Amino acid sequence: MNQSKMIPETRPGEPAQYIVEAPDSAERRRLLAVWLERERAAGATTHLLSCDFGFAGPWAGLADLLRAIVPEAEREVPGLVERHADELTLVLPSLRQTLSSLNPTLTDTASPGEKVRNYPMDRAYRIVQGLIDFLSAWSAHRQAAPWVIACDRFEDAGALVKLFFRELARRRGKELGLTLICAVTPGAADGVELAEGCPTTVLRWALPAEPELPADPRRMSKLARELEATCENDGWKLNENIPRLIYYWQRSETPEKALVWMGMAFGEYNHFGFYEDALRYGNEIVAHLDAIIASTEEFTRWNLVGSMVNCYLALNRPEEALDIIEREGLAKVDDGGDRSRIFYILALIHSRFLPKPDFQKAEGYIDRGLAELKTAAIPEHEKTFLEVFLNNGLAFIRHRQGRPQEAIDLCQQGYEMLEEKLLHDHHRLHRSVLLYNMAQVYAALQEREKAVEYYSAAMKYDPNYSEYFNERGNTYLSLGRPDLAIADYREAIQLSAPYQEVWTNLGQAYRATGSLPEAVEAYSRALDLEPYQMLPRLGRAQAYDALGRSREALSDYTDALDREPAQPLALANRATLWYELGELGKAVEDLDRAVALQPDNPELLFNRAVALADLARSAEAVRDLHAVLALGVEGEERADIEARIAGLTGAEPAPPTALESASPA
């Protein structure tokens, strides 16, 4: 059989996705290479990648793709690599030899003992979107031919790599003319999630299975030692090669040496918010926790257990977090400082993360943590910090209990204690967090000027933290100062890889200033990042409507209603567009649905009456107008409705009108 015939005929330039099921073998890789060679001969840009997490870690496959592109991009597009330095250096840490982070935050630069904040999962997703923007800009510069990317061992890829290729196909599949080929073992196709809306074909190649040959332990030991020596004086190169070190040592004469490297990888990926991928190492670490702690002074028990807890909480698995912190932390950790941290986390689990909060139990853990500090054999400056840290947890509890002033007082007292008792350059991150927490409470109390004051104070400590600008922008917008909001949102965008929320907020601010084309652009950017979000979809629809672009507005309203049908204001606004386009029957259908959802809304009833009257359904129109009167309208509005009723019943003609759009989102 000519195995090359297994390769399908493709349509160059048209986005397509293929899942190839075949045994993991040299023959599978050879056929993938033949496929790419055929596409390259037809003018395509091609890449064959191995996505083997076990060998190359969380960025396996994607790192090789970027490694091939970055040198050319540096030569040919001045500034492009630098603009995406924050994202690229996370995937390829060795680039930090020549590239610096544009906007380092205190979360990045704080010393290990002062890191009180890890990045949220959303931050890792932003990295993926920023890398797609980088690849898109590079392709646009080169005016490249269609792209064909084959990802071997795709079922083994890291969570962020899978997300990258799914989002690349969704966001830029058409632009790149992308053909994405994902090779997996037999039976694994059903577990592969690819981009919606892009044609997907499953191919099953009947290839012979190849037995996996055992590794040579002596050779693996040699490779591990050589790699360690190569990276010895280069921390960033070492960081990039930790997954390979783990792979070599696991198959070596001394596989236990892999455990320490696994602990280092776990801590690194956990800090950067790669929680799903970090957990692949974390599960192995928990199984060998005692052995790791006994073999090295690199970690304390709480270093590893606390990181596991953080992973579980970030992944919304609080019950597992509670189990491991009680079983491997509270029951076995003796250090007083670490025990106080354990009680803090237990308080947060019971007040924030579990489905049913228990504030009394949470406060009890704070008290136990404070009591632990009194006898802890740790330096006074660390006691001061941990006391403030625990009381910050109590402030959160008070806020959740509806006692905001007590929450503010606790944060204020903690901030003043740090200012008074610690050196100026110590625990700057925690000082900014306390100020930020106070800002959030003031914002919740609608004391917006105070919120702005405290957001601004937090920014002085951490001027590159995008979220501070985004949230101060929200406060300015709620104060009716959209120009200041726009400035903050723009700064937030500059300080971070792209995220939907800030682009949506920018669209809202532009719409508030009447800058409708700019609003459409901002909403469109938000929807490019997250197409199923309702607020930017409805906001763009309203901006299109105000610009007279009725068909585009209609499309956005329809898309929103297809996903969430029970939206009375969206139905009302789409009804207005149908009415303006002369589709009176469709306008009434939408208003029927809207009235069913809000039967006592006089605006909806009135608009339906107008449409029904134009359809010569006078009795139904009169019914709706009487329903409006029954809701208690008075004055000129009542007189107008009574005149309309009279006109419809033959007494006098009703005045001309049109449907009114519902209030903006």
Secondary structure as UniProt FT lines:
FT   HELIX           3..6
FT   TURN            12..13
FT   STRAND          16..21
FT   HELIX           26..41
FT   TURN            42..43
FT   STRAND          45..50
FT   HELIX           53..56
FT   TURN            58..61
FT   HELIX           62..76
FT   TURN            78..79
FT   HELIX           80..83
FT   HELIX           85..91
FT   HELIX           93..97
FT   HELIX           106..109
FT   HELIX           112..114
FT   HELIX           121..142
FT   STRAND          147..152
FT   HELIX           154..156
FT   HELIX           159..176
FT   STRAND          179..184
FT   TURN            186..187
FT   HELIX           189..191
FT   TURN            196..197
FT   STRAND          200..204
FT   HELIX           217..231
FT   TURN            232..233
FT   HELIX           235..250
FT   HELIX           255..257
FT   HELIX           258..271
FT   TURN            272..273
FT   HELIX           275..287
FT   HELIX           289..295
FT   HELIX           301..314
FT   TURN            315..316
FT   HELIX           318..324
FT   HELIX           325..330
FT   TURN            331..332
FT   HELIX           336..348
FT   HELIX           349..353
FT   HELIX           359..375
FT   HELIX           380..400
FT   TURN            401..402
FT   HELIX           404..421
FT   TURN            424..425
FT   HELIX           428..444
FT   TURN            445..446
FT   HELIX           448..461
FT   TURN            463..464
FT   HELIX           466..478
FT   TURN            479..480
FT   HELIX           482..494
FT   HELIX           500..512
FT   TURN            513..514
FT   HELIX           516..529
FT   TURN            531..532
FT   HELIX           534..546
FT   TURN            547..548
FT   HELIX           550..563
FT   HELIX           568..580
FT   TURN            581..582
FT   HELIX           584..597
FT   TURN            599..600
FT   HELIX           602..614
FT   TURN            615..616
FT   HELIX           618..630
FT   TURN            631..632
FT   HELIX           635..648
FT   TURN            649..650
//
